[in-house]
Amino acid sequence: MRNVARTSLVDAAIDELRREIARGAWPVGTKIPSESQLAQSLGMSRLSVREAVRVLAHAGLLHTRQGDGTYVTATDESKVALRRRLDTAAAMDIIDVRRGLDLVAARLAAGRRSEEDVVALRETLARRDAAGQAGDLDGYADADVAFHVLVADAAHNALLADLYRSMSDALRDSVRDQEEAMLEPDTSHEELLRAIEDGDPARAVAVSVAILDAQEREL
């Protein structure tokens, strides 16, 4: 890292650490260097570094484990803020937002999907069905969310895919809250896959609406 001038040292340390995290110097889940190592590389006191780490931990980018060190938990503060907001969102609010994202994703996916997209969707749907038959709620929820994320990927719109991924944790929680749905026969996701595979945007949108209507009735 480049040396930092001794003015506004804490702010400078925050900016420098944020920059290193954003560029992937320390991937999510890895431990950052110790305070003394950071202080030496930045050319400032350990006190300034400690305060900078505290600020970034409060922002959700870092997490300090007592006696272990400090780990990167996220690379983008805006995504952290969105995740925190989603964590407190009402289930009905999430359904309302999905009515926007899911319908656009289904329509675009039906027109843009590749053969690789269809294969990935089919494999994930098979994993979802297998988890449901085994009574594995966590596996079912993971595969259900993965399926819808893959639909967004099949739309081949990077912004849409990023928005959907930012909601994945909230979506997983909402699926886990509907355990009885896992036990009921459900062909809607297979119908959505067929509509996408057939290149039928209108049918893909209609099936997506039906899926969300059914989930709303479960609330």
Secondary structure by P-SEA (a helix, b strand, c coil): cccccccaaaaaaaaaaaaaaaacccccccccccaaaaaaaacccaaaaaaaaaaaaaaccccccccbbbbbccccaaaaaaaaaaaaccaaaaaaaaaaaaaaaaaaaaacccaaaaaaaaaaaaaaaaaaaaccaaaaaaaaaaaaaaaaaaaccaaaaaaaaaaaaaaaaaaaaaccccccccaaaaaaaaaaaaccaaaaaaaaaaaaaaaaaac
